[in-house]
Amino acid sequence: MDMKCYKVSQLFKRVGTMDERRRCVLCGKIVSNTRNHYYVHFPGQYSCSYCPAVYTRSDTLLLHMRTKHPSVA
C-alpha cells in the first residue's frame, strides 16, 4: 500500500473504550498524541528562515524561533 495514502485517522486504532491512547498500525506503538506520532513516519520539512535548522514538526520550528531568534518570532 502507498504510504502517502494514509490519513491520520487510518493509522491509529483505539486501545480501549475508556482510554484516549491509540495504537499505531504501522509500528504498534501506543501513543496519546497521534498528530506528533504521525510525523515519525511522515516527516515534514520545516526550515528556519534565519539559520540552517530543519525540523520535522511545525511546533518544533516555532519553539526554535522563540528561543534562538526571539527578536523576529
PyMOL Python script that loads the backbone (N, CA, C, O; Angstrom):
from pymol import cmd

cmd.read_pdbstr("""\
ATOM      1  N   MET A   1       0.844  -1.192   0.000  1.00  0.00           N
ATOM      2  CA  MET A   1       0.000   0.000   0.000  1.00  0.00           C
ATOM      3  C   MET A   1       0.883   1.248   0.000  1.00  0.00           C
ATOM      4  O   MET A   1       1.893   1.291   0.703  1.00  0.00           O
ATOM      5  N   ASP A   2       0.512   2.255  -0.780  1.00  0.00           N
ATOM      6  CA  ASP A   2       1.260   3.507  -0.865  1.00  0.00           C
ATOM      7  C   ASP A   2       1.177   4.241   0.465  1.00  0.00           C
ATOM      8  O   ASP A   2       0.083   4.515   0.958  1.00  0.00           O
ATOM      9  N   MET A   3       2.326   4.559   1.045  1.00  0.00           N
ATOM     10  CA  MET A   3       2.370   5.190   2.362  1.00  0.00           C
ATOM     11  C   MET A   3       1.729   6.574   2.359  1.00  0.00           C
ATOM     12  O   MET A   3       1.216   6.994   3.396  1.00  0.00           O
ATOM     13  N   LYS A   4       1.733   7.291   1.256  1.00  0.00           N
ATOM     14  CA  LYS A   4       1.195   8.642   1.217  1.00  0.00           C
ATOM     15  C   LYS A   4      -0.338   8.667   1.193  1.00  0.00           C
ATOM     16  O   LYS A   4      -0.935   9.739   1.290  1.00  0.00           O
ATOM     17  N   CYS A   5      -0.970   7.518   1.068  1.00  0.00           N
ATOM     18  CA  CYS A   5      -2.432   7.459   1.042  1.00  0.00           C
ATOM     19  C   CYS A   5      -3.039   7.475   2.439  1.00  0.00           C
ATOM     20  O   CYS A   5      -4.254   7.619   2.579  1.00  0.00           O
ATOM     21  N   TYR A   6      -2.226   7.331   3.463  1.00  0.00           N
ATOM     22  CA  TYR A   6      -2.741   7.281   4.831  1.00  0.00           C
ATOM     23  C   TYR A   6      -3.208   8.631   5.327  1.00  0.00           C
ATOM     24  O   TYR A   6      -2.557   9.649   5.094  1.00  0.00           O
ATOM     25  N   LYS A   7      -4.334   8.638   6.009  1.00  0.00           N
ATOM     26  CA  LYS A   7      -4.782   9.790   6.785  1.00  0.00           C
ATOM     27  C   LYS A   7      -4.468   9.475   8.234  1.00  0.00           C
ATOM     28  O   LYS A   7      -4.307   8.309   8.592  1.00  0.00           O
ATOM     29  N   VAL A   8      -4.379  10.495   9.072  1.00  0.00           N
ATOM     30  CA  VAL A   8      -4.065  10.275  10.480  1.00  0.00           C
ATOM     31  C   VAL A   8      -5.064   9.316  11.112  1.00  0.00           C
ATOM     32  O   VAL A   8      -4.671   8.437  11.879  1.00  0.00           O
ATOM     33  N   SER A   9      -6.339   9.469  10.808  1.00  0.00           N
ATOM     34  CA  SER A   9      -7.366   8.613  11.415  1.00  0.00           C
ATOM     35  C   SER A   9      -7.238   7.150  11.005  1.00  0.00           C
ATOM     36  O   SER A   9      -7.697   6.270  11.733  1.00  0.00           O
ATOM     37  N   GLN A  10      -6.624   6.870   9.856  1.00  0.00           N
ATOM     38  CA  GLN A  10      -6.455   5.496   9.400  1.00  0.00           C
ATOM     39  C   GLN A  10      -5.276   4.804  10.068  1.00  0.00           C
ATOM     40  O   GLN A  10      -5.213   3.575  10.082  1.00  0.00           O
ATOM     41  N   LEU A  11      -4.349   5.562  10.616  1.00  0.00           N
ATOM     42  CA  LEU A  11      -3.131   4.997  11.175  1.00  0.00           C
ATOM     43  C   LEU A  11      -3.258   4.540  12.616  1.00  0.00           C
ATOM     44  O   LEU A  11      -2.387   3.826  13.115  1.00  0.00           O
ATOM     45  N   PHE A  12      -4.318   4.934  13.289  1.00  0.00           N
ATOM     46  CA  PHE A  12      -4.415   4.666  14.725  1.00  0.00           C
ATOM     47  C   PHE A  12      -5.724   3.971  15.076  1.00  0.00           C
ATOM     48  O   PHE A  12      -6.798   4.338  14.599  1.00  0.00           O
ATOM     49  N   LYS A  13      -5.599   2.957  15.926  1.00  0.00           N
ATOM     50  CA  LYS A  13      -6.769   2.221  16.423  1.00  0.00           C
ATOM     51  C   LYS A  13      -6.853   2.439  17.923  1.00  0.00           C
ATOM     52  O   LYS A  13      -5.834   2.399  18.612  1.00  0.00           O
ATOM     53  N   ARG A  14      -8.046   2.668  18.436  1.00  0.00           N
ATOM     54  CA  ARG A  14      -8.267   2.911  19.855  1.00  0.00           C
ATOM     55  C   ARG A  14      -7.863   1.690  20.672  1.00  0.00           C
ATOM     56  O   ARG A  14      -8.186   0.558  20.310  1.00  0.00           O
ATOM     57  N   VAL A  15      -7.158   1.922  21.771  1.00  0.00           N
ATOM     58  CA  VAL A  15      -6.673   0.840  22.632  1.00  0.00           C
ATOM     59  C   VAL A  15      -7.808   0.256  23.473  1.00  0.00           C
ATOM     60  O   VAL A  15      -7.933  -0.964  23.576  1.00  0.00           O
ATOM     61  N   GLY A  16      -8.632   1.108  24.072  1.00  0.00           N
ATOM     62  CA  GLY A  16      -9.742   0.646  24.904  1.00  0.00           C
ATOM     63  C   GLY A  16     -10.884   1.645  24.812  1.00  0.00           C
ATOM     64  O   GLY A  16     -10.734   2.718  24.227  1.00  0.00           O
ATOM     65  N   THR A  17     -12.014   1.293  25.386  1.00  0.00           N
ATOM     66  CA  THR A  17     -13.179   2.173  25.290  1.00  0.00           C
ATOM     67  C   THR A  17     -13.072   3.395  26.186  1.00  0.00           C
ATOM     68  O   THR A  17     -13.622   4.443  25.849  1.00  0.00           O
ATOM     69  N   MET A  18     -12.381   3.296  27.318  1.00  0.00           N
ATOM     70  CA  MET A  18     -12.278   4.408  28.258  1.00  0.00           C
ATOM     71  C   MET A  18     -10.948   5.145  28.142  1.00  0.00           C
ATOM     72  O   MET A  18     -10.681   6.052  28.930  1.00  0.00           O
ATOM     73  N   ASP A  19     -10.120   4.780  27.187  1.00  0.00           N
ATOM     74  CA  ASP A  19      -8.771   5.320  27.077  1.00  0.00           C
ATOM     75  C   ASP A  19      -8.626   6.130  25.791  1.00  0.00           C
ATOM     76  O   ASP A  19      -9.122   5.728  24.739  1.00  0.00           O
ATOM     77  N   GLU A  20      -7.958   7.248  25.879  1.00  0.00           N
ATOM     78  CA  GLU A  20      -7.731   8.080  24.693  1.00  0.00           C
ATOM     79  C   GLU A  20      -6.475   7.662  23.924  1.00  0.00           C
ATOM     80  O   GLU A  20      -6.216   8.165  22.831  1.00  0.00           O
ATOM     81  N   ARG A  21      -5.704   6.748  24.494  1.00  0.00           N
ATOM     82  CA  ARG A  21      -4.495   6.302  23.795  1.00  0.00           C
ATOM     83  C   ARG A  21      -4.873   5.454  22.579  1.00  0.00           C
ATOM     84  O   ARG A  21      -5.911   4.792  22.550  1.00  0.00           O
ATOM     85  N   ARG A  22      -3.998   5.501  21.589  1.00  0.00           N
ATOM     86  CA  ARG A  22      -4.253   4.748  20.357  1.00  0.00           C
ATOM     87  C   ARG A  22      -2.995   4.005  19.937  1.00  0.00           C
ATOM     88  O   ARG A  22      -1.878   4.416  20.249  1.00  0.00           O
ATOM     89  N   ARG A  23      -3.199   2.892  19.216  1.00  0.00           N
ATOM     90  CA  ARG A  23      -2.078   2.087  18.725  1.00  0.00           C
ATOM     91  C   ARG A  23      -1.824   2.413  17.256  1.00  0.00           C
ATOM     92  O   ARG A  23      -2.751   2.423  16.445  1.00  0.00           O
ATOM     93  N   CYS A  24      -0.566   2.677  16.922  1.00  0.00           N
ATOM     94  CA  CYS A  24      -0.180   2.946  15.539  1.00  0.00           C
ATOM     95  C   CYS A  24      -0.194   1.630  14.766  1.00  0.00           C
ATOM     96  O   CYS A  24       0.410   0.649  15.200  1.00  0.00           O
ATOM     97  N   VAL A  25      -0.881   1.602  13.622  1.00  0.00           N
ATOM     98  CA  VAL A  25      -0.951   0.367  12.840  1.00  0.00           C
ATOM     99  C   VAL A  25       0.345   0.099  12.082  1.00  0.00           C
ATOM    100  O   VAL A  25       0.558  -1.023  11.622  1.00  0.00           O
ATOM    101  N   LEU A  26       1.213   1.095  11.942  1.00  0.00           N
ATOM    102  CA  LEU A  26       2.475   0.898  11.231  1.00  0.00           C
ATOM    103  C   LEU A  26       3.559   0.284  12.112  1.00  0.00           C
ATOM    104  O   LEU A  26       4.292  -0.600  11.668  1.00  0.00           O
ATOM    105  N   CYS A  27       3.665   0.750  13.370  1.00  0.00           N
ATOM    106  CA  CYS A  27       4.751   0.268  14.224  1.00  0.00           C
ATOM    107  C   CYS A  27       4.271  -0.401  15.504  1.00  0.00           C
ATOM    108  O   CYS A  27       5.071  -1.027  16.199  1.00  0.00           O
ATOM    109  N   GLY A  28       2.981  -0.287  15.835  1.00  0.00           N
ATOM    110  CA  GLY A  28       2.440  -0.926  17.022  1.00  0.00           C
ATOM    111  C   GLY A  28       2.597  -0.132  18.304  1.00  0.00           C
ATOM    112  O   GLY A  28       2.135  -0.571  19.357  1.00  0.00           O
ATOM    113  N   LYS A  29       3.236   1.026  18.240  1.00  0.00           N
ATOM    114  CA  LYS A  29       3.444   1.832  19.438  1.00  0.00           C
ATOM    115  C   LYS A  29       2.123   2.435  19.909  1.00  0.00           C
ATOM    116  O   LYS A  29       1.300   2.854  19.095  1.00  0.00           O
ATOM    117  N   ILE A  30       1.922   2.475  21.230  1.00  0.00           N
ATOM    118  CA  ILE A  30       0.738   3.096  21.812  1.00  0.00           C
ATOM    119  C   ILE A  30       1.090   4.533  22.152  1.00  0.00           C
ATOM    120  O   ILE A  30       2.051   4.793  22.876  1.00  0.00           O
ATOM    121  N   VAL A  31       0.296   5.474  21.619  1.00  0.00           N
ATOM    122  CA  VAL A  31       0.584   6.895  21.785  1.00  0.00           C
ATOM    123  C   VAL A  31      -0.660   7.641  22.249  1.00  0.00           C
ATOM    124  O   VAL A  31      -1.785   7.183  22.048  1.00  0.00           O
ATOM    125  N   SER A  32      -0.442   8.792  22.868  1.00  0.00           N
ATOM    126  CA  SER A  32      -1.562   9.646  23.256  1.00  0.00           C
ATOM    127  C   SER A  32      -1.676  10.849  22.330  1.00  0.00           C
ATOM    128  O   SER A  32      -2.750  11.439  22.221  1.00  0.00           O
ATOM    129  N   ASN A  33      -0.598  11.219  21.666  1.00  0.00           N
ATOM    130  CA  ASN A  33      -0.620  12.345  20.738  1.00  0.00           C
ATOM    131  C   ASN A  33      -0.420  11.816  19.322  1.00  0.00           C
ATOM    132  O   ASN A  33       0.712  11.644  18.871  1.00  0.00           O
ATOM    133  N   THR A  34      -1.515  11.561  18.630  1.00  0.00           N
ATOM    134  CA  THR A  34      -1.431  10.937  17.304  1.00  0.00           C
ATOM    135  C   THR A  34      -0.817  11.867  16.265  1.00  0.00           C
ATOM    136  O   THR A  34      -0.115  11.412  15.362  1.00  0.00           O
ATOM    137  N   ARG A  35      -1.075  13.160  16.386  1.00  0.00           N
ATOM    138  CA  ARG A  35      -0.525  14.102  15.408  1.00  0.00           C
ATOM    139  C   ARG A  35       1.003  14.105  15.453  1.00  0.00           C
ATOM    140  O   ARG A  35       1.655  14.064  14.409  1.00  0.00           O
ATOM    141  N   ASN A  36       1.567  14.153  16.641  1.00  0.00           N
ATOM    142  CA  ASN A  36       3.023  14.144  16.756  1.00  0.00           C
ATOM    143  C   ASN A  36       3.609  12.814  16.303  1.00  0.00           C
ATOM    144  O   ASN A  36       4.665  12.800  15.672  1.00  0.00           O
ATOM    145  N   HIS A  37       2.957  11.699  16.606  1.00  0.00           N
ATOM    146  CA  HIS A  37       3.478  10.396  16.194  1.00  0.00           C
ATOM    147  C   HIS A  37       3.384  10.218  14.678  1.00  0.00           C
ATOM    148  O   HIS A  37       4.223   9.537  14.088  1.00  0.00           O
ATOM    149  N   TYR A  38       2.402  10.803  14.055  1.00  0.00           N
ATOM    150  CA  TYR A  38       2.253  10.748  12.597  1.00  0.00           C
ATOM    151  C   TYR A  38       3.539  11.204  11.908  1.00  0.00           C
ATOM    152  O   TYR A  38       3.953  10.626  10.903  1.00  0.00           O
ATOM    153  N   TYR A  39       4.169  12.252  12.461  1.00  0.00           N
ATOM    154  CA  TYR A  39       5.381  12.801  11.848  1.00  0.00           C
ATOM    155  C   TYR A  39       6.609  11.918  12.044  1.00  0.00           C
ATOM    156  O   TYR A  39       7.644  12.168  11.425  1.00  0.00           O
ATOM    157  N   VAL A  40       6.522  10.891  12.889  1.00  0.00           N
ATOM    158  CA  VAL A  40       7.608   9.914  12.990  1.00  0.00           C
ATOM    159  C   VAL A  40       7.708   9.143  11.681  1.00  0.00           C
ATOM    160  O   VAL A  40       8.806   8.857  11.203  1.00  0.00           O
ATOM    161  N   HIS A  41       6.571   8.810  11.108  1.00  0.00           N
ATOM    162  CA  HIS A  41       6.533   8.030   9.872  1.00  0.00           C
ATOM    163  C   HIS A  41       6.514   8.904   8.615  1.00  0.00           C
ATOM    164  O   HIS A  41       7.001   8.491   7.563  1.00  0.00           O
ATOM    165  N   PHE A  42       5.954  10.107   8.724  1.00  0.00           N
ATOM    166  CA  PHE A  42       5.822  11.001   7.573  1.00  0.00           C
ATOM    167  C   PHE A  42       6.348  12.383   7.950  1.00  0.00           C
ATOM    168  O   PHE A  42       5.566  13.312   8.154  1.00  0.00           O
ATOM    169  N   PRO A  43       7.675  12.522   8.042  1.00  0.00           N
ATOM    170  CA  PRO A  43       8.233  13.804   8.492  1.00  0.00           C
ATOM    171  C   PRO A  43       8.006  14.921   7.487  1.00  0.00           C
ATOM    172  O   PRO A  43       8.098  14.720   6.276  1.00  0.00           O
ATOM    173  N   GLY A  44       7.711  16.088   8.008  1.00  0.00           N
ATOM    174  CA  GLY A  44       7.594  17.277   7.177  1.00  0.00           C
ATOM    175  C   GLY A  44       8.942  17.946   7.053  1.00  0.00           C
ATOM    176  O   GLY A  44       9.925  17.473   7.624  1.00  0.00           O
ATOM    177  N   GLN A  45       9.002  19.024   6.324  1.00  0.00           N
ATOM    178  CA  GLN A  45      10.228  19.789   6.169  1.00  0.00           C
ATOM    179  C   GLN A  45       9.931  21.233   6.550  1.00  0.00           C
ATOM    180  O   GLN A  45       9.390  21.996   5.750  1.00  0.00           O
ATOM    181  N   TYR A  46      10.284  21.599   7.762  1.00  0.00           N
ATOM    182  CA  TYR A  46      10.068  22.952   8.249  1.00  0.00           C
ATOM    183  C   TYR A  46      11.429  23.588   8.481  1.00  0.00           C
ATOM    184  O   TYR A  46      12.137  23.222   9.420  1.00  0.00           O
ATOM    185  N   SER A  47      11.795  24.534   7.633  1.00  0.00           N
ATOM    186  CA  SER A  47      13.112  25.158   7.664  1.00  0.00           C
ATOM    187  C   SER A  47      13.052  26.533   8.294  1.00  0.00           C
ATOM    188  O   SER A  47      12.110  27.298   8.085  1.00  0.00           O
ATOM    189  N   CYS A  48      14.081  26.827   9.070  1.00  0.00           N
ATOM    190  CA  CYS A  48      14.220  28.152   9.656  1.00  0.00           C
ATOM    191  C   CYS A  48      14.683  29.119   8.574  1.00  0.00           C
ATOM    192  O   CYS A  48      15.570  28.801   7.782  1.00  0.00           O
ATOM    193  N   SER A  49      14.078  30.301   8.547  1.00  0.00           N
ATOM    194  CA  SER A  49      14.433  31.317   7.551  1.00  0.00           C
ATOM    195  C   SER A  49      15.698  32.078   7.937  1.00  0.00           C
ATOM    196  O   SER A  49      16.241  32.828   7.125  1.00  0.00           O
ATOM    197  N   TYR A  50      16.170  31.894   9.163  1.00  0.00           N
ATOM    198  CA  TYR A  50      17.284  32.687   9.661  1.00  0.00           C
ATOM    199  C   TYR A  50      18.556  31.893   9.909  1.00  0.00           C
ATOM    200  O   TYR A  50      19.613  32.482  10.134  1.00  0.00           O
ATOM    201  N   CYS A  51      18.476  30.564   9.872  1.00  0.00           N
ATOM    202  CA  CYS A  51      19.654  29.714  10.051  1.00  0.00           C
ATOM    203  C   CYS A  51      19.385  28.378   9.344  1.00  0.00           C
ATOM    204  O   CYS A  51      18.276  28.156   8.858  1.00  0.00           O
ATOM    205  N   PRO A  52      20.374  27.493   9.279  1.00  0.00           N
ATOM    206  CA  PRO A  52      20.175  26.231   8.535  1.00  0.00           C
ATOM    207  C   PRO A  52      19.358  25.152   9.248  1.00  0.00           C
ATOM    208  O   PRO A  52      19.298  24.025   8.756  1.00  0.00           O
ATOM    209  N   ALA A  53      18.739  25.446  10.365  1.00  0.00           N
ATOM    210  CA  ALA A  53      17.980  24.436  11.116  1.00  0.00           C
ATOM    211  C   ALA A  53      16.759  23.945  10.324  1.00  0.00           C
ATOM    212  O   ALA A  53      16.058  24.734   9.690  1.00  0.00           O
ATOM    213  N   VAL A  54      16.521  22.626  10.375  1.00  0.00           N
ATOM    214  CA  VAL A  54      15.382  21.996   9.707  1.00  0.00           C
ATOM    215  C   VAL A  54      14.709  21.054  10.710  1.00  0.00           C
ATOM    216  O   VAL A  54      15.385  20.314  11.425  1.00  0.00           O
ATOM    217  N   TYR A  55      13.373  21.088  10.756  1.00  0.00           N
ATOM    218  CA  TYR A  55      12.613  20.289  11.702  1.00  0.00           C
ATOM    219  C   TYR A  55      11.534  19.498  10.987  1.00  0.00           C
ATOM    220  O   TYR A  55      11.139  19.830   9.869  1.00  0.00           O
ATOM    221  N   THR A  56      11.057  18.439  11.650  1.00  0.00           N
ATOM    222  CA  THR A  56      10.012  17.599  11.063  1.00  0.00           C
ATOM    223  C   THR A  56       8.624  18.050  11.480  1.00  0.00           C
ATOM    224  O   THR A  56       7.633  17.633  10.881  1.00  0.00           O
ATOM    225  N   ARG A  57       8.536  18.910  12.515  1.00  0.00           N
ATOM    226  CA  ARG A  57       7.246  19.383  13.007  1.00  0.00           C
ATOM    227  C   ARG A  57       7.234  20.903  13.079  1.00  0.00           C
ATOM    228  O   ARG A  57       8.236  21.529  13.422  1.00  0.00           O
ATOM    229  N   SER A  58       6.082  21.488  12.749  1.00  0.00           N
ATOM    230  CA  SER A  58       5.958  22.944  12.757  1.00  0.00           C
ATOM    231  C   SER A  58       6.054  23.522  14.162  1.00  0.00           C
ATOM    232  O   SER A  58       6.587  24.617  14.343  1.00  0.00           O
ATOM    233  N   ASP A  59       5.544  22.797  15.167  1.00  0.00           N
ATOM    234  CA  ASP A  59       5.627  23.318  16.534  1.00  0.00           C
ATOM    235  C   ASP A  59       7.066  23.341  17.043  1.00  0.00           C
ATOM    236  O   ASP A  59       7.415  24.194  17.858  1.00  0.00           O
ATOM    237  N   THR A  60       7.899  22.426  16.580  1.00  0.00           N
ATOM    238  CA  THR A  60       9.310  22.430  16.959  1.00  0.00           C
ATOM    239  C   THR A  60      10.027  23.615  16.329  1.00  0.00           C
ATOM    240  O   THR A  60      10.881  24.235  16.964  1.00  0.00           O
ATOM    241  N   LEU A  61       9.687  23.932  15.088  1.00  0.00           N
ATOM    242  CA  LEU A  61      10.257  25.120  14.452  1.00  0.00           C
ATOM    243  C   LEU A  61       9.830  26.381  15.194  1.00  0.00           C
ATOM    244  O   LEU A  61      10.640  27.289  15.381  1.00  0.00           O
ATOM    245  N   LEU A  62       8.587  26.449  15.614  1.00  0.00           N
ATOM    246  CA  LEU A  62       8.105  27.606  16.359  1.00  0.00           C
ATOM    247  C   LEU A  62       8.869  27.762  17.681  1.00  0.00           C
ATOM    248  O   LEU A  62       9.248  28.874  18.047  1.00  0.00           O
ATOM    249  N   LEU A  63       9.093  26.675  18.384  1.00  0.00           N
ATOM    250  CA  LEU A  63       9.872  26.711  19.617  1.00  0.00           C
ATOM    251  C   LEU A  63      11.298  27.186  19.338  1.00  0.00           C
ATOM    252  O   LEU A  63      11.844  27.989  20.094  1.00  0.00           O
ATOM    253  N   HIS A  64      11.897  26.694  18.263  1.00  0.00           N
ATOM    254  CA  HIS A  64      13.233  27.124  17.844  1.00  0.00           C
ATOM    255  C   HIS A  64      13.255  28.631  17.598  1.00  0.00           C
ATOM    256  O   HIS A  64      14.162  29.328  18.052  1.00  0.00           O
ATOM    257  N   MET A  65      12.256  29.124  16.881  1.00  0.00           N
ATOM    258  CA  MET A  65      12.198  30.553  16.574  1.00  0.00           C
ATOM    259  C   MET A  65      12.102  31.389  17.850  1.00  0.00           C
ATOM    260  O   MET A  65      12.746  32.432  17.964  1.00  0.00           O
ATOM    261  N   ARG A  66      11.302  30.929  18.800  1.00  0.00           N
ATOM    262  CA  ARG A  66      11.118  31.677  20.052  1.00  0.00           C
ATOM    263  C   ARG A  66      12.370  31.689  20.912  1.00  0.00           C
ATOM    264  O   ARG A  66      12.627  32.666  21.615  1.00  0.00           O
ATOM    265  N   THR A  67      13.161  30.604  20.864  1.00  0.00           N
ATOM    266  CA  THR A  67      14.346  30.534  21.714  1.00  0.00           C
ATOM    267  C   THR A  67      15.612  31.044  21.031  1.00  0.00           C
ATOM    268  O   THR A  67      16.436  31.686  21.683  1.00  0.00           O
ATOM    269  N   LYS A  68      15.786  30.781  19.757  1.00  0.00           N
ATOM    270  CA  LYS A  68      17.012  31.158  19.061  1.00  0.00           C
ATOM    271  C   LYS A  68      16.920  32.501  18.340  1.00  0.00           C
ATOM    272  O   LYS A  68      17.934  33.174  18.154  1.00  0.00           O
ATOM    273  N   HIS A  69      15.723  32.892  17.937  1.00  0.00           N
ATOM    274  CA  HIS A  69      15.523  34.148  17.209  1.00  0.00           C
ATOM    275  C   HIS A  69      14.367  34.927  17.823  1.00  0.00           C
ATOM    276  O   HIS A  69      13.398  35.221  17.124  1.00  0.00           O
ATOM    277  N   PRO A  70      14.436  35.268  19.098  1.00  0.00           N
ATOM    278  CA  PRO A  70      13.284  35.894  19.782  1.00  0.00           C
ATOM    279  C   PRO A  70      12.906  37.277  19.232  1.00  0.00           C
ATOM    280  O   PRO A  70      11.760  37.700  19.386  1.00  0.00           O
ATOM    281  N   SER A  71      13.827  37.972  18.609  1.00  0.00           N
ATOM    282  CA  SER A  71      13.503  39.308  18.095  1.00  0.00           C
ATOM    283  C   SER A  71      12.616  39.276  16.852  1.00  0.00           C
ATOM    284  O   SER A  71      11.991  40.281  16.514  1.00  0.00           O
ATOM    285  N   VAL A  72      12.554  38.123  16.164  1.00  0.00           N
ATOM    286  CA  VAL A  72      11.740  38.026  14.955  1.00  0.00           C
ATOM    287  C   VAL A  72      10.543  37.099  15.132  1.00  0.00           C
ATOM    288  O   VAL A  72       9.669  37.049  14.267  1.00  0.00           O
ATOM    289  N   ALA A  73      10.492  36.374  16.230  1.00  0.00           N
ATOM    290  CA  ALA A  73       9.402  35.398  16.435  1.00  0.00           C
ATOM    291  C   ALA A  73       8.143  36.071  16.949  1.00  0.00           C
ATOM    292  O   ALA A  73       7.134  35.404  17.176  1.00  0.00           O
TER     293      ALA A  73
END
""", "prot")
cmd.dss("prot")
cmd.show_as("cartoon", "prot")
cmd.util.cbc("prot")
cmd.orient("prot")
